[in-house]
Amino acid sequence: MDDDIFSRIRKGRIIYADDPDRAVFGRELDRVYALRLKYNTEIMTREERRRLLCRITGSEVDSSVRVVPPFTFDLGFNIKFGRKVFVNYNCVFLDNAEINLGEGVALGPCVKLITPTHPTDPNIRREGLHTCSLPIHIEDYAWIGAGATILQGITVGHDSVVGAGAVVTRDVLPETIVAGVPAHVIRKIPLHGGPASEWDGS
């Protein structure tokens, strides 16, 4: 359906606490729970794990992708993995809206990608826990440091670095290092026309 709860979420529309389709959303969370439990508790080969990721996401996952359990997600089918993606231990994807990881993206342990948010006005929250979700895009060869949090609607540009523990509240330009809470620009990465790449501990 063009106007079911999942399509409305992906369009960035507000989902109210009394939305009649909330039960549909809840049933989907229950269905995915079994897949998440299987992924995080069973011993399996890399190929078996890849096939399970295909079931979770509802799309083909390249054999070069590695997602280390435990891995927590809401729906799964809103997650898109490019080739050579690496996701380390204890990452959390709240994928009410789409989470798209480009080729070669690397996530350190305990990274959180959070697509939903709630009203800041407490009077509105008293009516119920309404939500609104926006997609997260992490472009090719970006590196997200351990414990970083990427908030809803953010694009992290290609070849950029998000420092450990950062909270990203604004888009990150390509070839840029950001860090801090909230994340701010540390410096550009001179990939083109600058000195040869060097290890600097960033």
Secondary structure, 3 states (H helix, E strand, C coil): CCCCHHHHHHCCCCECCCCCCHHHHHHHHHHHHHHHHHHHHCCCCHHHHHHHHHHHHCCCCCCCCEECCCEEECCCCCEEECCCCEECCCEEEECCCCEEECCCCEECCCCEEECEECCCCHHHHHHCCCEEECCEEECCCCEECCCCEECCCCEECCCCEECCCCEECCCECCCEEEECCCCEEEEECCCCCCCCCCCCCC
